[in-house]
Amino acid sequence: MNGVNGLSTSQDRRPDAFHEQLTLAGGGGAGGAAWAAGSAPYAAPVPYAPVAAAHAPTMVDTPFADAPPTELPPPTVPRQGPTRAEARRAARRRRSLVADPENLKLSRLVPRALVVAFLAGGTTAFVAHDKAVRLDVDGAPRTLHTFADDVTELLEEEGVTVGAHDRVSPAPGTGLDHGDEVVVRYGRPVTLTLDGVRHRVWTTADTVAGALREFGIRAEGAHLSAARSTRIARTGLTLTVRTERAVTFMADGQERTLRTNAATVREALAEAGITLHGEDTTSVAPASFPRDGQTISVMRITDTREVREETVPYAVERSEDPALFRGTEVVERAGRNGVRRVTYTVRTVNGVRQQPRRAAEELVHRPVSRVVRTGTRQRPDSVAGADGLNWSALAACESGGRADAVDPSGTYGGLYQFDTQTWQSLGGSGRPQDAPAAEQTYRAKKLYAQRGASPWPHCGRRLTG
């Protein structure tokens, strides 16, 4: 019959070729086996017999005395060689064994039995180390046989490379037994925008639904940019998720709360049935993301315009005149205020008027500046014939001693109640009530020198009284 592992154990070989058979010496283990071949012919055939009946397991096969020496491989563990006396005793034992015909039969059968036992033992060891395991790589399961001792060796044998974001169960390095299952799930990058905040995350799930479960995101009522059944490739996926949130709006004196997955406040307003008109807005930007539990006020805004006319004051231009006494001013041109038209915008928020803001203006009338000549001439100390009179008494009678007094008709003014024409004829400028008290007294003395006390018919007698 055919041999095991390529070795022939057929009984068709010649019985006299005993030493042409493979002979096992120095033990029956696979590690300590040494093989040799002989060439001594034998005339009588040796029948095949079961190993157990013809050979004791403790016997050691010994070649014929005249057979050529067998070359053995060096021992795995060094040991000290036999002495000369031990070698001679071993040679005598070998010759006595070969001389016995029964031993000759045993010598031929034992090597065959040892070879069969060696091959059977190797087969048993092979079967004992072989394991059937189930390997599931990213959802593709298969059953295979392996000699790997642990998960790491199995993955290396199968060419499965895992990275930092991949998941292996059981963990690498775990021992393997027959019937075990090893699951490998590759990590997949996901660019996740969750409620307006962007994240870069990894998942071993191969669908959007599985990834949401891994991330702990509640998908009920949420807006998803990709269907839950969408497959996630190993290259990754971009996913936007807007969860359902509770938002409260305060509008038109009413409070409204709704659950929404809207992307902006403006979208949530539309869902709540609230419309913004004109300049209406909200307490947060309408384009902002509505947060869970947020309260948003709607502001009704009305803008109006107001036009007002405002006075523009005139300027005063002064020049010195040496012909005029010091303290005397002559108005060459009266000043006139201008007019400015100003437009204001007035905003009302939820019925409350805000501070007006200047929006535009235009000059309707330009102001006209006042031109005044101011005297620089030294004033004389007295007027001949009028210095010894009681001028303070006259002033008390005419105006109560007030330099800016004006009569009810507006015709007369000052301490001595000059009319404007008389005042200017005496060298005064402007109106008498606007001039200093000393100048008024000086002009009154000049008038007395011309006309006496007649200009003051009721109070003139006070000058000498």
DRENVEX-627281 format. One record per residue (C-alpha): chain; residue number from 1; x, y, z. Coordinates in Angstrom, 1 decimal. Layout:
LUMRO   c     k        X        Y        Z
LUMRO   A   NUM        X        Y        Z
...
//
This chain:
LUMRO   c     k        X        Y        Z
LUMRO   A     1      0.0      0.0      0.0
LUMRO   A     2      1.0      3.6     -0.3
LUMRO   A     3      3.0      5.3      2.5
LUMRO   A     4      2.3      8.2      4.7
LUMRO   A     5      3.9     11.6      4.0
LUMRO   A     6      5.5     10.3      0.8
LUMRO   A     7      7.3      7.3      2.4
LUMRO   A     8      6.7      3.9      0.9
LUMRO   A     9      5.8      1.1      3.4
LUMRO   A    10      4.8     -1.5      0.6
LUMRO   A    11      5.4     -5.2      1.3
LUMRO   A    12      6.5     -5.6     -2.3
LUMRO   A    13     10.1     -4.8     -1.4
LUMRO   A    14     12.6     -7.6     -1.2
LUMRO   A    15     12.9     -9.1      2.3
LUMRO   A    16     16.7     -9.4      1.9
LUMRO   A    17     17.0     -5.7      1.5
LUMRO   A    18     16.4     -5.0      5.2
LUMRO   A    19     19.1     -2.4      5.5
LUMRO   A    20     17.9     -0.7      2.4
LUMRO   A    21     14.8      0.2      4.5
LUMRO   A    22     14.8      3.4      6.5
LUMRO   A    23     15.9      2.5     10.0
LUMRO   A    24     15.1      4.6     13.1
LUMRO   A    25     17.9      4.7     15.7
LUMRO   A    26     18.3      6.6     18.9
LUMRO   A    27     14.6      6.8     19.9
LUMRO   A    28     11.2      7.2     18.2
LUMRO   A    29     10.7     10.9     18.4
LUMRO   A    30     10.6     13.2     15.4
LUMRO   A    31     13.4     15.4     16.8
LUMRO   A    32     15.9     12.7     17.6
LUMRO   A    33     15.5     10.5     14.5
LUMRO   A    34     18.4      9.4     12.4
LUMRO   A    35     18.0      7.6      9.1
LUMRO   A    36     20.5      5.2      7.5
LUMRO   A    37     20.7      2.7      4.6
LUMRO   A    38     22.4     -0.7      4.5
LUMRO   A    39     23.5     -3.2      1.7
LUMRO   A    40     23.9     -6.7      3.2
LUMRO   A    41     21.8     -9.2      1.2
LUMRO   A    42     19.9    -12.1      2.9
LUMRO   A    43     18.7    -15.3      1.3
LUMRO   A    44     15.6    -16.1      3.3
LUMRO   A    45     12.5    -13.9      3.2
LUMRO   A    46     11.2    -12.5      6.4
LUMRO   A    47      7.4    -12.5      6.7
LUMRO   A    48      5.6     -9.3      7.8
LUMRO   A    49      4.2     -9.4     11.3
LUMRO   A    50      2.4     -6.9     13.5
LUMRO   A    51      4.8     -4.7     15.3
LUMRO   A    52      3.3     -5.3     18.8
LUMRO   A    53      3.8     -9.1     18.4
LUMRO   A    54      7.3     -9.2     17.2
LUMRO   A    55      8.9     -6.3     18.9
LUMRO   A    56      9.1     -5.1     22.4
LUMRO   A    57      8.8     -1.3     22.7
LUMRO   A    58     11.9     -1.2     25.0
LUMRO   A    59     14.2     -3.0     22.5
LUMRO   A    60     16.9     -1.2     20.6
LUMRO   A    61     17.5     -2.3     17.0
LUMRO   A    62     21.1     -3.2     16.3
LUMRO   A    63     22.6     -3.7     12.8
LUMRO   A    64     24.8     -6.7     11.8
LUMRO   A    65     28.3     -6.8     13.2
LUMRO   A    66     29.8     -6.7      9.7
LUMRO   A    67     27.5     -3.9      8.4
LUMRO   A    68     29.2     -0.6      7.7
LUMRO   A    69     28.9      1.9     10.5
LUMRO   A    70     25.9      4.2     10.5
LUMRO   A    71     26.5      8.0     10.5
LUMRO   A    72     24.4      9.8     13.2
LUMRO   A    73     23.7     13.5     13.4
LUMRO   A    74     25.4     15.3     16.3
LUMRO   A    75     23.3     15.1     19.5
LUMRO   A    76     21.2     18.1     20.4
LUMRO   A    77     22.6     18.0     24.0
LUMRO   A    78     26.3     17.4     24.4
LUMRO   A    79     27.3     14.4     26.5
LUMRO   A    80     30.5     12.5     27.5
LUMRO   A    81     31.4      9.5     25.3
LUMRO   A    82     31.7      5.9     26.6
LUMRO   A    83     34.9      4.4     28.0
LUMRO   A    84     36.9      1.7     26.1
LUMRO   A    85     35.5     -1.0     28.4
LUMRO   A    86     31.9      0.1     27.8
LUMRO   A    87     32.5      0.1     24.0
LUMRO   A    88     33.9     -3.5     24.1
LUMRO   A    89     30.9     -4.8     26.2
LUMRO   A    90     28.4     -3.1     23.7
LUMRO   A    91     30.1     -4.8     20.8
LUMRO   A    92     29.8     -8.2     22.4
LUMRO   A    93     26.1     -7.6     23.0
LUMRO   A    94     25.5     -6.6     19.4
LUMRO   A    95     27.3     -9.8     18.1
LUMRO   A    96     25.3    -12.0     20.4
LUMRO   A    97     22.0    -10.5     19.2
LUMRO   A    98     22.8    -10.8     15.5
LUMRO   A    99     23.8    -14.5     15.9
LUMRO   A   100     20.2    -15.3     17.2
LUMRO   A   101     17.7    -15.9     14.2
LUMRO   A   102     14.8    -14.6     16.3
LUMRO   A   103     16.6    -11.4     16.9
LUMRO   A   104     17.2    -11.1     13.2
LUMRO   A   105     13.4    -11.2     12.6
LUMRO   A   106     12.9     -8.5     15.2
LUMRO   A   107     15.6     -6.4     13.8
LUMRO   A   108     13.9     -6.3     10.4
LUMRO   A   109     10.4     -5.5     11.8
LUMRO   A   110     11.1     -3.0     14.5
LUMRO   A   111     12.2     -0.1     12.1
LUMRO   A   112      9.1     -0.5     10.1
LUMRO   A   113      6.9     -0.3     13.2
LUMRO   A   114      8.7      2.7     14.4
LUMRO   A   115      8.3      4.6     11.1
LUMRO   A   116      4.6      3.8     11.2
LUMRO   A   117      4.3      5.0     14.8
LUMRO   A   118      6.3      8.2     14.0
LUMRO   A   119      4.0      9.0     11.1
LUMRO   A   120      0.9      8.3     13.1
LUMRO   A   121      2.1     10.5     15.9
LUMRO   A   122      2.9     13.3     13.5
LUMRO   A   123     -0.6     13.1     12.1
LUMRO   A   124     -2.1     13.2     15.6
LUMRO   A   125      0.0     16.3     16.4
LUMRO   A   126     -1.1     17.9     13.1
LUMRO   A   127     -4.8     17.3     13.9
LUMRO   A   128     -4.4     18.5     17.5
LUMRO   A   129     -2.9     22.0     16.4
LUMRO   A   130     -5.3     22.7     13.5
LUMRO   A   131     -8.3     24.9     14.5
LUMRO   A   132    -11.4     25.9     12.7
LUMRO   A   133    -12.2     29.5     13.4
LUMRO   A   134    -14.7     32.0     12.0
LUMRO   A   135    -13.2     35.4     10.7
LUMRO   A   136    -15.5     38.3     10.0
LUMRO   A   137    -13.8     41.2      8.4
LUMRO   A   138    -16.1     44.2      8.0
LUMRO   A   139    -19.2     42.1      7.6
LUMRO   A   140    -17.7     39.5      5.3
LUMRO   A   141    -17.5     36.2      7.4
LUMRO   A   142    -15.6     33.1      6.5
LUMRO   A   143    -14.6     29.9      8.2
LUMRO   A   144    -11.0     28.8      7.9
LUMRO   A   145     -8.4     26.4      9.4
LUMRO   A   146     -5.4     27.8     11.1
LUMRO   A   147     -2.4     26.8     13.3
LUMRO   A   148     -2.3     30.4     14.8
LUMRO   A   149     -2.0     30.5     18.5
LUMRO   A   150     -3.7     33.9     19.0
LUMRO   A   151     -5.7     36.6     17.2
LUMRO   A   152     -2.6     38.6     16.2
LUMRO   A   153     -1.1     35.5     14.4
LUMRO   A   154     -4.4     34.8     12.7
LUMRO   A   155     -4.6     38.4     11.3
LUMRO   A   156     -1.0     38.3     10.1
LUMRO   A   157     -1.7     34.9      8.4
LUMRO   A   158     -4.7     36.3      6.6
LUMRO   A   159     -3.1     39.6      5.7
LUMRO   A   160     -5.5     41.7      7.7
LUMRO   A   161     -4.0     45.0      8.8
LUMRO   A   162     -5.7     47.1     11.5
LUMRO   A   163     -5.1     50.7     12.6
LUMRO   A   164     -5.7     52.8     15.7
LUMRO   A   165     -9.4     53.5     14.8
LUMRO   A   166    -10.2     49.9     13.9
LUMRO   A   167    -11.9     47.5     16.3
LUMRO   A   168    -10.9     43.8     16.8
LUMRO   A   169    -12.9     41.4     19.0
LUMRO   A   170    -11.5     39.6     20.9
LUMRO   A   171     -8.5     41.9     21.4
LUMRO   A   172     -5.2     41.2     19.6
LUMRO   A   173     -3.0     38.8     21.5
LUMRO   A   174     -6.0     36.8     22.8
LUMRO   A   175     -5.5     33.0     22.5
LUMRO   A   176     -7.5     31.0     19.9
LUMRO   A   177     -9.4     27.8     20.4
LUMRO   A   178    -11.3     25.6     18.0
LUMRO   A   179    -14.7     27.2     17.1
LUMRO   A   180    -13.7     30.8     18.1
LUMRO   A   181    -15.0     33.8     16.1
LUMRO   A   182    -12.8     36.9     15.4
LUMRO   A   183    -14.5     40.1     14.3
LUMRO   A   184    -12.7     43.0     12.6
LUMRO   A   185    -14.5     46.3     12.0
LUMRO   A   186    -12.6     49.1     10.1
LUMRO   A   187    -12.8     52.6     11.3
LUMRO   A   188    -14.4     55.2      9.1
LUMRO   A   189    -13.9     59.0      9.4
LUMRO   A   190    -17.0     61.1      9.6
LUMRO   A   191    -17.2     64.9      9.3
LUMRO   A   192    -20.2     65.5     11.6
LUMRO   A   193    -22.0     68.8     11.9
LUMRO   A   194    -24.2     68.4     15.0
LUMRO   A   195    -26.6     71.2     15.7
LUMRO   A   196    -24.3     73.7     14.0
LUMRO   A   197    -21.0     72.5     15.6
LUMRO   A   198    -18.6     70.7     13.4
LUMRO   A   199    -16.7     67.6     14.6
LUMRO   A   200    -14.2     65.1     13.2
LUMRO   A   201    -15.1     61.6     14.5
LUMRO   A   202    -14.5     58.0     13.8
LUMRO   A   203    -16.9     55.1     13.7
LUMRO   A   204    -16.7     51.3     12.9
LUMRO   A   205    -20.3     51.3     11.8
LUMRO   A   206    -20.9     50.9      8.1
LUMRO   A   207    -24.3     52.8      7.9
LUMRO   A   208    -25.5     56.2      9.1
LUMRO   A   209    -27.9     54.5     11.5
LUMRO   A   210    -25.1     52.5     13.1
LUMRO   A   211    -22.9     55.6     13.4
LUMRO   A   212    -25.7     57.6     15.1
LUMRO   A   213    -26.1     54.7     17.6
LUMRO   A   214    -22.3     54.7     18.3
LUMRO   A   215    -22.3     58.5     18.8
LUMRO   A   216    -25.3     58.4     21.1
LUMRO   A   217    -27.3     60.8     18.9
LUMRO   A   218    -31.1     60.5     19.1
LUMRO   A   219    -32.3     60.4     15.5
LUMRO   A   220    -36.0     60.6     16.2
LUMRO   A   221    -37.4     63.9     14.8
LUMRO   A   222    -33.9     64.9     13.7
LUMRO   A   223    -32.9     66.2     10.2
LUMRO   A   224    -30.3     64.1      8.5
LUMRO   A   225    -28.4     65.1      5.4
LUMRO   A   226    -28.1     61.5      4.4
LUMRO   A   227    -30.6     58.6      4.9
LUMRO   A   228    -30.1     56.3      7.8
LUMRO   A   229    -29.5     53.4      5.4
LUMRO   A   230    -26.7     55.2      3.6
LUMRO   A   231    -23.5     53.1      3.6
LUMRO   A   232    -20.3     54.7      5.0
LUMRO   A   233    -17.3     53.9      2.8
LUMRO   A   234    -13.9     53.4      4.4
LUMRO   A   235    -12.9     56.8      2.9
LUMRO   A   236    -15.5     58.4      5.2
LUMRO   A   237    -18.7     60.5      5.0
LUMRO   A   238    -19.9     64.1      5.6
LUMRO   A   239    -23.0     64.2      7.7
LUMRO   A   240    -25.2     67.0      9.0
LUMRO   A   241    -27.5     66.3     11.9
LUMRO   A   242    -30.0     68.8     13.4
LUMRO   A   243    -31.7     67.3     16.4
LUMRO   A   244    -35.2     68.3     17.6
LUMRO   A   245    -35.1     71.2     20.0
LUMRO   A   246    -37.7     73.2     22.0
LUMRO   A   247    -37.7     77.0     21.1
LUMRO   A   248    -40.0     79.7     22.7
LUMRO   A   249    -41.0     82.8     20.8
LUMRO   A   250    -42.3     86.0     22.4
LUMRO   A   251    -44.3     87.9     19.7
LUMRO   A   252    -47.1     90.4     19.7
LUMRO   A   253    -47.7     89.9     23.4
LUMRO   A   254    -48.0     86.1     23.1
LUMRO   A   255    -45.7     83.2     24.0
LUMRO   A   256    -45.3     80.3     21.6
LUMRO   A   257    -43.2     77.1     22.2
LUMRO   A   258    -42.6     74.5     19.5
LUMRO   A   259    -40.3     71.6     18.8
LUMRO   A   260    -38.2     72.0     15.7
LUMRO   A   261    -35.1     70.8     13.8
LUMRO   A   262    -34.9     74.1     11.8
LUMRO   A   263    -31.4     75.3     10.8
LUMRO   A   264    -32.1     79.0     11.5
LUMRO   A   265    -34.2     81.1     13.7
LUMRO   A   266    -36.0     82.4     10.5
LUMRO   A   267    -37.0     78.9      9.6
LUMRO   A   268    -38.3     78.2     13.1
LUMRO   A   269    -40.3     81.5     12.9
LUMRO   A   270    -42.0     80.2      9.8
LUMRO   A   271    -42.8     76.9     11.4
LUMRO   A   272    -44.4     78.9     14.3
LUMRO   A   273    -46.5     80.9     11.9
LUMRO   A   274    -44.8     84.2     12.8
LUMRO   A   275    -44.1     86.7     10.0
LUMRO   A   276    -41.6     89.5     10.0
LUMRO   A   277    -42.6     92.6      8.2
LUMRO   A   278    -40.5     95.5      7.0
LUMRO   A   279    -37.8     96.3      9.6
LUMRO   A   280    -39.1     93.6     12.1
LUMRO   A   281    -36.3     91.5     13.6
LUMRO   A   282    -35.6     89.1     16.5
LUMRO   A   283    -33.5     89.4     19.7
LUMRO   A   284    -31.0     87.1     18.1
LUMRO   A   285    -29.8     87.2     14.5
LUMRO   A   286    -32.5     85.5     12.2
LUMRO   A   287    -29.7     83.5     10.5
LUMRO   A   288    -28.4     82.1     13.8
LUMRO   A   289    -28.9     78.5     15.0
LUMRO   A   290    -31.8     78.1     17.4
LUMRO   A   291    -30.6     76.3     20.6
LUMRO   A   292    -32.7     73.9     22.7
LUMRO   A   293    -34.6     75.8     25.5
LUMRO   A   294    -33.9     79.2     23.9
LUMRO   A   295    -36.4     82.1     24.2
LUMRO   A   296    -36.4     84.5     21.3
LUMRO   A   297    -38.2     87.9     21.3
LUMRO   A   298    -39.8     89.3     18.1
LUMRO   A   299    -39.3     93.0     17.8
LUMRO   A   300    -41.9     94.9     15.7
LUMRO   A   301    -40.1     98.0     14.3
LUMRO   A   302    -41.6    101.1     12.8
LUMRO   A   303    -39.4    103.9     11.3
LUMRO   A   304    -40.8    107.4     10.7
LUMRO   A   305    -39.2    110.7      9.7
LUMRO   A   306    -39.5    114.1     11.3
LUMRO   A   307    -38.4    117.4      9.7
LUMRO   A   308    -37.5    120.3     11.9
LUMRO   A   309    -36.3    123.9     11.2
LUMRO   A   310    -33.6    125.0     13.4
LUMRO   A   311    -32.0    128.5     13.9
LUMRO   A   312    -28.4    129.1     12.7
LUMRO   A   313    -27.0    132.0     14.9
LUMRO   A   314    -25.3    134.8     13.1
LUMRO   A   315    -21.7    135.8     13.7
LUMRO   A   316    -20.4    139.3     14.9
LUMRO   A   317    -17.7    141.0     13.0
LUMRO   A   318    -15.9    143.8     14.9
LUMRO   A   319    -13.6    146.6     13.7
LUMRO   A   320    -11.9    149.5     15.6
LUMRO   A   321    -12.8    153.1     14.8
LUMRO   A   322    -10.5    155.9     16.1
LUMRO   A   323    -13.2    158.5     15.5
LUMRO   A   324    -15.4    157.1     18.1
LUMRO   A   325    -14.9    157.5     21.8
LUMRO   A   326    -13.7    154.5     23.7
LUMRO   A   327    -16.6    152.3     24.8
LUMRO   A   328    -18.7    153.5     21.9
LUMRO   A   329    -19.9    150.9     19.3
LUMRO   A   330    -21.6    151.6     16.0
LUMRO   A   331    -23.5    148.8     14.3
LUMRO   A   332    -22.9    149.1     10.6
LUMRO   A   333    -25.0    146.1      9.8
LUMRO   A   334    -27.5    144.3     11.9
LUMRO   A   335    -27.1    140.5     12.2
LUMRO   A   336    -29.7    138.0     11.1
LUMRO   A   337    -30.0    134.4     12.0
LUMRO   A   338    -30.1    131.7      9.4
LUMRO   A   339    -32.5    128.7      9.1
LUMRO   A   340    -31.5    125.0      8.8
LUMRO   A   341    -33.9    122.2      7.9
LUMRO   A   342    -33.0    118.9      9.6
LUMRO   A   343    -34.6    115.5      9.0
LUMRO   A   344    -34.6    112.9     11.8
LUMRO   A   345    -35.5    109.2     11.8
LUMRO   A   346    -37.6    108.1     14.7
LUMRO   A   347    -37.7    104.3     15.5
LUMRO   A   348    -40.5    102.7     17.5
LUMRO   A   349    -39.8     99.2     18.8
LUMRO   A   350    -42.8     97.3     20.1
LUMRO   A   351    -44.6    100.7     20.6
LUMRO   A   352    -41.7    102.4     22.5
LUMRO   A   353    -40.3    105.5     20.8
LUMRO   A   354    -36.5    105.5     20.6
LUMRO   A   355    -34.1    108.5     20.5
LUMRO   A   356    -34.4    110.4     17.1
LUMRO   A   357    -31.3    110.2     14.9
LUMRO   A   358    -30.2    112.9     12.5
LUMRO   A   359    -30.6    111.6      9.0
LUMRO   A   360    -30.1    114.7      6.8
LUMRO   A   361    -30.0    118.5      6.8
LUMRO   A   362    -30.1    121.5      4.4
LUMRO   A   363    -29.5    125.2      4.9
LUMRO   A   364    -32.6    127.1      4.0
LUMRO   A   365    -31.3    130.7      4.9
LUMRO   A   366    -27.8    131.6      5.5
LUMRO   A   367    -27.1    133.8      8.6
LUMRO   A   368    -26.1    137.4      8.1
LUMRO   A   369    -23.2    138.5     10.3
LUMRO   A   370    -23.5    141.7     12.4
LUMRO   A   371    -20.8    144.3     11.6
LUMRO   A   372    -19.8    146.6     14.5
LUMRO   A   373    -17.4    149.5     14.7
LUMRO   A   374    -15.8    150.0     18.2
LUMRO   A   375    -14.4    153.4     19.2
LUMRO   A   376    -10.8    153.8     20.4
LUMRO   A   377    -10.8    157.6     21.0
LUMRO   A   378    -10.1    158.9     24.5
LUMRO   A   379    -13.4    160.3     26.0
LUMRO   A   380    -13.3    163.9     27.5
LUMRO   A   381    -13.7    164.0     31.2
LUMRO   A   382    -16.3    166.7     31.3
LUMRO   A   383    -18.7    168.9     29.3
LUMRO   A   384    -18.5    172.6     30.0
LUMRO   A   385    -21.5    174.0     31.8
LUMRO   A   386    -22.9    170.5     32.7
LUMRO   A   387    -20.5    168.9     35.1
LUMRO   A   388    -21.9    170.5     38.3
LUMRO   A   389    -25.5    169.2     37.8
LUMRO   A   390    -27.2    166.4     39.7
LUMRO   A   391    -27.3    163.7     36.9
LUMRO   A   392    -27.9    160.8     39.2
LUMRO   A   393    -31.1    162.5     40.4
LUMRO   A   394    -32.2    162.9     36.7
LUMRO   A   395    -31.5    159.3     36.0
LUMRO   A   396    -33.5    158.1     39.0
LUMRO   A   397    -36.4    160.1     37.9
LUMRO   A   398    -36.3    159.1     34.2
LUMRO   A   399    -35.4    155.3     34.4
LUMRO   A   400    -35.2    154.4     38.1
LUMRO   A   401    -31.4    154.5     37.6
LUMRO   A   402    -31.3    151.5     35.2
LUMRO   A   403    -29.0    151.8     32.2
LUMRO   A   404    -31.0    149.2     30.2
LUMRO   A   405    -34.5    150.6     30.9
LUMRO   A   406    -36.9    150.9     28.0
LUMRO   A   407    -40.3    152.7     28.1
LUMRO   A   408    -43.5    150.6     27.3
LUMRO   A   409    -43.7    152.0     23.8
LUMRO   A   410    -40.1    150.9     23.0
LUMRO   A   411    -39.2    154.4     21.8
LUMRO   A   412    -37.0    155.6     24.6
LUMRO   A   413    -34.3    153.8     26.4
LUMRO   A   414    -31.4    154.1     28.8
LUMRO   A   415    -30.7    156.1     32.0
LUMRO   A   416    -32.0    159.3     30.4
LUMRO   A   417    -34.6    157.8     28.1
LUMRO   A   418    -33.1    158.9     24.8
LUMRO   A   419    -34.9    158.1     21.5
LUMRO   A   420    -32.6    156.4     19.0
LUMRO   A   421    -32.5    159.4     16.6
LUMRO   A   422    -31.4    161.8     19.3
LUMRO   A   423    -28.9    159.3     20.6
LUMRO   A   424    -27.2    158.9     17.3
LUMRO   A   425    -27.2    162.6     16.6
LUMRO   A   426    -25.1    163.0     19.7
LUMRO   A   427    -22.5    160.6     18.4
LUMRO   A   428    -24.0    157.4     20.0
LUMRO   A   429    -24.2    154.2     18.1
LUMRO   A   430    -27.0    151.6     18.1
LUMRO   A   431    -29.5    152.0     20.9
LUMRO   A   432    -28.9    154.1     24.0
LUMRO   A   433    -29.9    151.3     26.4
LUMRO   A   434    -27.1    149.1     25.0
LUMRO   A   435    -24.4    151.7     25.7
LUMRO   A   436    -22.4    151.8     29.0
LUMRO   A   437    -23.8    154.1     31.8
LUMRO   A   438    -20.9    156.5     31.5
LUMRO   A   439    -21.4    157.0     27.8
LUMRO   A   440    -25.1    157.7     28.4
LUMRO   A   441    -24.3    160.3     31.0
LUMRO   A   442    -21.8    161.9     28.6
LUMRO   A   443    -24.3    162.1     25.8
LUMRO   A   444    -26.9    163.6     28.2
LUMRO   A   445    -24.5    166.3     29.2
LUMRO   A   446    -23.9    167.1     25.5
LUMRO   A   447    -27.7    167.3     25.0
LUMRO   A   448    -28.0    169.6     28.0
LUMRO   A   449    -25.3    171.9     26.6
LUMRO   A   450    -27.3    172.2     23.4
LUMRO   A   451    -30.9    172.4     24.7
LUMRO   A   452    -30.8    172.8     28.5
LUMRO   A   453    -33.2    170.8     30.6
LUMRO   A   454    -36.0    170.9     28.0
LUMRO   A   455    -35.5    167.3     26.7
LUMRO   A   456    -36.7    166.2     30.2
LUMRO   A   457    -39.8    168.4     30.9
LUMRO   A   458    -40.9    166.5     34.0
LUMRO   A   459    -37.6    165.5     35.6
LUMRO   A   460    -35.3    168.3     34.4
LUMRO   A   461    -35.7    170.3     37.5
LUMRO   A   462    -34.0    167.5     39.4
LUMRO   A   463    -30.7    168.6     37.9
LUMRO   A   464    -30.7    171.7     40.0
LUMRO   A   465    -33.0    170.7     42.8
//
